[in-house]
């Protein structure tokens, strides 16, 4: 075995873009979550999630920024390195941050190559429709898989001015359908639909050959994604309609820390058994 190489459990079939395509064809739903660090990524991968997104949402949940705009390519590569080090099974997709691809397909290729070489990630994700097709095609020339992202695109928050549901009107819905087809034709292996009407997501998903992943896009996408810190209850000030909290780790951490503080101040920690 090569030094540093990790053994993949026999129970775990490595998830690839081809596996996701097979899951769509067979009707098996795809489970995707974000992760940004080694410890949580290891737990998420061990639990059996199919795709881990190293999202630019790290700008919010890890750095405390109001938007995803400030996070840099270097930041994304660092978070992706941490996640890749933890993963045996899941496909690791890395967001390309704001400013690393818009309007310049050569920059897009350079940024994507840096992500793949320096982080060891398996694919990149890029926001936008027909306006970024040239960047997608150029990235694909290097053999780098690309996931698309349509609907609410957080990197464009200053353009939209709101995080409300997108494509409710007929014109924008038609544009989204056109963009989805363009991304598939350009070579994307999957597309994320964020905060669009469920009936639209269903129609577009059924019209495409590639898997769709929804977040606030109803149950008829081929898979779903949530931000890990949101679904675990670590973040408290974000409660959109689409979010289901599967745990309340915020309360658990609060209780544990308060218990520790109390024990330290009373002299109950460490005990004799916990001392050398």
Buried (B, 14 or more C-beta within 10 A) or exposed (E): EEEEEEEEEEEEEEBBBEBBBEBBEEEBBBBBBBBBBBEBBBEBBBEEBBBBBBBBBBBBBBEEBEBBBBBBBEBBBBBBBBBBBBBEBBBBBBBBBBBBBBEBBEBBBBBBBBBBEBBBBBBBBBBBBEEBBBBBBBBBEEEBBBBBBBBBBBBBBEEEEEBEBBBEEEEBBEBBBEBBBBBBEBBBBBBBBBBBBBEBBBBBBEEBEBBBBBBBBBEBBBBBBBBBBBBBBBBEEEEEEBBEBEEEBBEEEEEEEEEEEEEEEEEEEEEEEEEE
